[in-house]
Amino acid sequence: MRTRNILAFAALPLVITAGAYVLSPSDSAESPAAPSVSAAQQAREEAKERAESERAADEKTIRSLPPGLAEPGKRELAFKITASAEFSSLDWKVGYASVESNDDDCGYTAGVAGFCTGTNDLLELVERYTDEYPDNGLARYLPALREVNGSDSLDGLDGFRAAWKAEADKPEFRKMQDKERDRVYFNPAVRLAKLDGLGMLGQFIYYDAMLLHGPDPEPEGFYGLRERALRKAEPPSRGGSEKQYLDVFLDLREEAMKRKRSTADTSRIATAQRQWLRNGNLSLRTPLSWSMYGEHYQVP
């Protein structure tokens, strides 16, 4: 379609010229003036060009950087750490079949990334999965999932937990969970952390924040928290101290967790991420040890 539009636009001057010749077949006839572009349209075009230019520059920066947390070994480590918080285990793959109602206003929380019936990501996962595998065991819940999206309601989801667990035995559903975790949470978090000049600890902190607070621009969503942190401290990409910036970001995260629930356990920050930051382990070196909800974990 784009090619066809370009060709049609390219042909337009020929049509105008031919029309002018018919009306006034004189070599001295003046060509009609080209229509002026409105200031608003020009501003939009310039904004688009700037955005595309900035994105191209960002992509060039990303390509010039090492894999960081996306390196397979570090990626596996990241999943183990988050599994200790979400599933009380270093075996993150137990999350595929996990589905619980945690009384947190999110409805059911399920899968390796804690997809929720109340926050759109679980709905998107099931929709994308159904597009590829229409006869799956969760497809029949799509009408109900659309109805409860954005709420903590579980109406119409009788039997959903059993259906999820059964589907999680299938390699194709596990693969789709991985794909959505990476698309919605892991890849955007790591990419943005790299652009902010953060090392592997900072990249992990962003990923964990994206999982827990959600990819939300609201003040206590991931993007809102990052914007607030940037107003309080300069990230390394702007010449600031990585340790100071991450300290501010973690402060904001803990405050957000406690505002949501005053009794919230902030172990995933206080006795893990904050501990590594204070020890200067900005590259997330192993062996790595931490405590989570009173349990001790170690990765050699």
C-alpha positions as CSV (number, residue, x, y, z in Angstrom):
1,M,0.0,0.0,0.0
2,R,2.8,2.4,0.8
3,T,4.4,1.9,-2.6
4,R,1.1,2.5,-4.4
5,N,0.6,5.8,-2.5
6,I,4.1,7.0,-3.4
7,L,3.5,6.2,-7.0
8,A,0.2,8.0,-7.1
9,F,1.7,11.0,-5.5
10,A,4.6,11.0,-7.9
11,A,2.2,10.9,-10.9
12,L,0.2,13.9,-9.6
13,P,2.5,16.7,-11.1
14,L,2.1,15.0,-14.5
15,V,-1.7,15.2,-14.3
16,I,-1.6,18.8,-13.3
17,T,0.8,19.7,-16.1
18,A,-1.3,18.0,-18.7
19,G,-4.5,19.7,-17.4
20,A,-2.8,23.1,-17.6
21,Y,-1.7,22.4,-21.2
22,V,-5.2,21.6,-22.2
23,L,-6.6,24.8,-20.6
24,S,-3.9,27.0,-21.9
25,P,-1.8,25.3,-24.6
26,S,0.9,28.0,-24.6
27,D,4.6,27.6,-24.0
28,S,4.4,30.8,-21.9
29,A,1.7,29.5,-19.6
30,E,2.8,29.6,-15.9
31,S,2.7,26.5,-13.9
32,P,0.2,26.5,-10.9
33,A,1.8,27.3,-7.6
34,A,2.5,24.4,-5.3
35,P,0.2,24.2,-2.3
36,S,1.8,25.5,0.9
37,V,2.3,23.1,3.8
38,S,0.6,24.3,7.0
39,A,2.7,25.1,10.0
40,A,1.1,22.4,12.1
41,Q,1.7,19.7,9.5
42,Q,5.3,20.9,9.1
43,A,5.8,20.7,12.9
44,R,4.4,17.2,12.9
45,E,6.7,16.2,10.1
46,E,9.7,17.7,11.9
47,A,8.8,16.0,15.2
48,K,8.5,12.7,13.3
49,E,11.9,13.2,11.7
50,R,13.5,14.0,15.1
51,A,11.9,10.9,16.7
52,E,13.1,8.7,13.9
53,S,16.6,10.2,14.0
54,E,16.7,9.8,17.8
55,R,15.6,6.2,17.5
56,A,18.2,5.5,14.8
57,A,20.8,7.0,17.1
58,D,19.6,4.9,20.0
59,E,19.7,1.7,17.9
60,K,23.3,2.6,16.8
61,T,24.2,3.0,20.5
62,I,22.6,-0.3,21.4
63,R,24.4,-2.1,18.6
64,S,27.7,-0.7,19.8
65,L,27.2,-2.1,23.4
66,P,27.9,-5.6,24.8
67,P,24.9,-7.9,25.3
68,G,24.9,-7.1,29.1
69,L,22.0,-8.8,30.8
70,A,20.9,-10.3,27.4
71,E,24.0,-12.5,27.5
72,P,22.6,-16.1,28.0
73,G,24.3,-16.7,31.3
74,K,23.3,-13.4,32.8
75,R,19.8,-13.7,31.4
76,E,19.5,-17.1,33.2
77,L,20.8,-15.5,36.4
78,A,18.2,-12.7,36.1
79,F,15.4,-15.2,35.8
80,K,16.6,-17.2,38.8
81,I,16.7,-14.0,40.9
82,T,13.2,-13.0,40.0
83,A,12.0,-16.6,40.5
84,S,13.2,-16.4,44.1
85,A,10.9,-13.5,44.6
86,E,7.9,-14.7,42.6
87,F,8.1,-18.5,43.2
88,S,10.4,-19.0,46.2
89,S,12.6,-21.1,43.9
90,L,15.7,-20.7,41.7
91,D,13.9,-22.9,39.1
92,W,12.2,-20.1,37.1
93,K,10.5,-22.7,34.8
94,V,8.1,-23.6,37.6
95,G,6.4,-20.3,36.7
96,Y,5.0,-21.6,33.4
97,A,2.2,-23.4,35.3
98,S,1.8,-21.0,38.1
99,V,-1.6,-19.3,38.4
100,E,-2.8,-17.6,41.6
101,S,-5.1,-15.0,43.0
102,N,-3.0,-12.9,45.3
103,D,-5.7,-10.5,46.5
104,D,-3.7,-7.6,45.0
105,D,-6.4,-6.1,42.7
106,C,-4.9,-7.8,39.6
107,G,-7.2,-10.8,39.4
108,Y,-5.2,-14.0,38.5
109,T,-1.5,-13.7,38.2
110,A,0.0,-16.4,36.0
111,G,3.1,-17.6,34.1
112,V,6.8,-16.8,34.1
113,A,6.3,-13.1,34.1
114,G,3.3,-12.8,36.4
115,F,0.8,-12.0,33.6
116,C,-2.4,-10.7,35.1
117,T,-6.0,-10.9,34.1
118,G,-6.5,-7.4,35.3
119,T,-3.6,-5.7,33.6
120,N,-4.0,-6.6,29.9
121,D,-0.8,-8.6,29.5
122,L,-2.4,-11.9,30.1
123,L,-5.2,-11.1,27.7
124,E,-2.6,-10.2,25.0
125,L,-0.7,-13.4,25.7
126,V,-3.8,-15.6,25.2
127,E,-4.8,-13.6,22.1
128,R,-1.4,-14.0,20.5
129,Y,-1.3,-17.7,21.4
130,T,-4.8,-18.2,20.0
131,D,-3.8,-16.5,16.8
132,E,-1.1,-19.2,16.3
133,Y,-2.9,-22.1,17.9
134,P,-6.7,-21.6,17.7
135,D,-7.6,-24.9,19.3
136,N,-5.8,-24.3,22.6
137,G,-7.4,-24.8,26.0
138,L,-7.5,-21.2,26.9
139,A,-9.2,-19.8,23.8
140,R,-12.7,-20.3,25.2
141,Y,-11.9,-17.9,28.1
142,L,-11.1,-14.9,25.7
143,P,-14.6,-13.3,26.0
144,A,-14.4,-13.4,29.8
145,L,-10.8,-12.2,29.8
146,R,-11.8,-9.2,27.8
147,E,-14.6,-8.5,30.2
148,V,-12.5,-8.6,33.3
149,N,-9.5,-6.8,31.8
150,G,-8.7,-3.7,33.9
151,S,-10.4,-5.1,37.0
152,D,-9.8,-7.6,39.8
153,S,-12.9,-9.6,38.8
154,L,-12.7,-13.3,38.1
155,D,-16.2,-13.5,36.6
156,G,-16.5,-16.1,33.9
157,L,-13.1,-17.7,34.7
158,D,-14.4,-20.8,36.4
159,G,-11.9,-23.6,35.5
160,F,-9.3,-21.1,34.2
161,R,-6.6,-22.2,36.7
162,A,-6.9,-25.8,35.7
163,A,-6.9,-24.9,32.0
164,W,-3.8,-22.7,32.4
165,K,-1.9,-25.5,34.2
166,A,-2.8,-28.0,31.5
167,E,-1.8,-25.7,28.7
168,A,1.5,-25.0,30.4
169,D,2.6,-28.6,29.7
170,K,2.7,-27.7,26.0
171,P,6.0,-26.5,24.6
172,E,4.3,-24.1,22.3
173,F,2.6,-22.3,25.2
174,R,5.8,-22.1,27.2
175,K,7.5,-20.6,24.1
176,M,4.7,-18.0,23.8
177,Q,5.1,-17.1,27.5
178,D,8.9,-16.6,26.9
179,K,8.2,-14.5,23.8
180,E,5.7,-12.2,25.6
181,R,8.0,-11.9,28.7
182,D,10.8,-10.7,26.4
183,R,8.6,-8.5,24.3
184,V,6.8,-6.7,27.1
185,Y,9.3,-6.7,29.9
186,F,12.8,-8.0,29.5
187,N,13.8,-6.4,26.1
188,P,12.4,-2.9,26.8
189,A,13.9,-2.8,30.3
190,V,17.4,-3.9,29.2
191,R,17.4,-1.6,26.2
192,L,16.4,1.4,28.3
193,A,18.9,0.6,31.0
194,K,21.7,0.5,28.4
195,L,20.6,3.8,27.0
196,D,20.8,5.2,30.5
197,G,24.3,3.9,30.8
198,L,23.6,1.2,33.4
199,G,25.6,-1.9,33.9
200,M,24.2,-5.4,34.4
201,L,23.0,-4.7,38.0
202,G,21.1,-1.6,36.7
203,Q,19.7,-3.6,33.8
204,F,18.4,-6.2,36.2
205,I,17.0,-3.6,38.5
206,Y,15.1,-2.1,35.6
207,Y,13.8,-5.5,34.5
208,D,12.6,-6.4,38.0
209,A,10.9,-3.0,38.3
210,M,9.2,-3.5,34.9
211,L,7.9,-6.9,36.2
212,L,6.7,-5.7,39.6
213,H,5.4,-2.2,38.8
214,G,4.4,-2.8,35.2
215,P,5.2,-1.0,32.0
216,D,3.1,2.0,33.0
217,P,3.7,5.7,32.6
218,E,1.7,6.5,35.8
219,P,3.9,7.8,38.7
220,E,4.2,4.4,40.3
221,G,4.6,2.4,37.1
222,F,8.0,1.6,35.7
223,Y,8.2,4.6,33.3
224,G,6.8,6.9,35.9
225,L,9.4,5.8,38.5
226,R,12.2,6.2,36.0
227,E,11.1,9.8,35.1
228,R,11.0,10.7,38.8
229,A,14.4,9.2,39.4
230,L,15.8,11.2,36.4
231,R,14.5,14.4,38.1
232,K,16.4,13.6,41.3
233,A,19.7,12.1,40.0
234,E,21.7,12.0,36.7
235,P,22.2,8.6,35.2
236,P,25.6,7.6,33.8
237,S,24.6,8.5,30.3
238,R,24.3,12.1,31.5
239,G,27.5,12.0,33.4
240,G,26.0,11.0,36.8
241,S,27.0,8.4,39.3
242,E,25.5,5.0,38.6
243,K,25.4,4.0,42.2
244,Q,23.7,7.3,43.3
245,Y,21.2,7.1,40.5
246,L,20.3,3.4,41.3
247,D,20.0,4.3,45.0
248,V,17.4,6.9,44.2
249,F,15.6,4.6,41.8
250,L,15.4,1.9,44.5
251,D,14.2,4.4,47.1
252,L,11.3,5.3,44.8
253,R,10.5,1.6,44.2
254,E,10.4,0.8,47.9
255,E,8.2,3.9,48.6
256,A,5.8,2.8,45.8
257,M,5.6,-0.7,47.2
258,K,4.7,0.5,50.6
259,R,2.2,3.0,49.4
260,K,0.4,0.2,47.6
261,R,0.5,-1.9,50.7
262,S,1.9,-0.6,53.9
263,T,2.9,-4.1,55.1
264,A,4.7,-4.9,51.8
265,D,7.8,-7.0,52.1
266,T,10.6,-5.2,50.2
267,S,13.1,-8.1,50.4
268,R,13.6,-8.1,46.6
269,I,15.2,-4.7,47.0
270,A,16.4,-4.4,50.6
271,T,18.2,-7.7,51.0
272,A,19.1,-8.4,47.3
273,Q,19.4,-5.5,44.9
274,R,20.3,-2.8,47.5
275,Q,22.8,-5.2,49.0
276,W,24.6,-5.8,45.7
277,L,24.6,-2.1,45.0
278,R,26.2,-1.3,48.4
279,N,28.8,-3.9,47.8
280,G,29.7,-2.3,44.5
281,N,28.6,-5.3,42.4
282,L,27.4,-3.2,39.4
283,S,28.3,-6.0,37.0
284,L,26.3,-8.6,38.9
285,R,29.3,-10.9,39.4
286,T,28.9,-14.4,40.6
287,P,29.0,-16.1,43.1
288,L,25.9,-14.2,44.2
289,S,24.0,-14.5,47.4
290,W,20.9,-12.8,48.8
291,S,17.9,-13.3,51.1
292,M,14.3,-13.2,50.0
293,Y,11.4,-13.3,52.4
294,G,13.7,-14.8,55.0
295,E,15.0,-17.5,52.7
296,H,18.7,-17.5,51.6
297,Y,19.7,-18.1,48.0
298,Q,23.0,-18.5,46.3
299,V,24.2,-18.9,42.7
300,P,27.8,-20.1,42.3
